[in-house]
Amino acid sequence: MLNERKGSDMAVDMVSVVAGLALFVSPWLFGFSAEAAASWNAWIAGLLIAIVGVWTIASCQNWEEWLNLALGVWTLVSPWLLGFAIGSAVTMHVVVGLIVAALAIFELWRSHGRPLSAA
């Protein structure tokens, strides 16, 4: 429930929302909207990251953090998988991917109270 969430949990999720929105607007801000692969990936991944972040704030389910981790990893590696090499596009995807993945790992670690590799 929303009332049971700590302020620090909500702050972490808000960072993901802001990162997703930043990725979403980055093709226009950094001038790579003409590059189809980079811009469409930024729009779709950014929107999904923001939606999952809002959803996580509202319901706080463990699977949402796993989804955020997957989206973060995808965003991080997508410049190489999709083959776009525009510097600003690569930088935005890598930075946002690292932020979202790292925050998801942190939240998963906190929710389990132990490292993810522990049984």
Salt bridges, closest charged atoms under 4 A:
ASP9 OD1 - ARG110 NH2 1.75
ASP13 OD2 - ARG5 NH2 2.63
GLU107 OE2 - ARG110 NH2 3.57
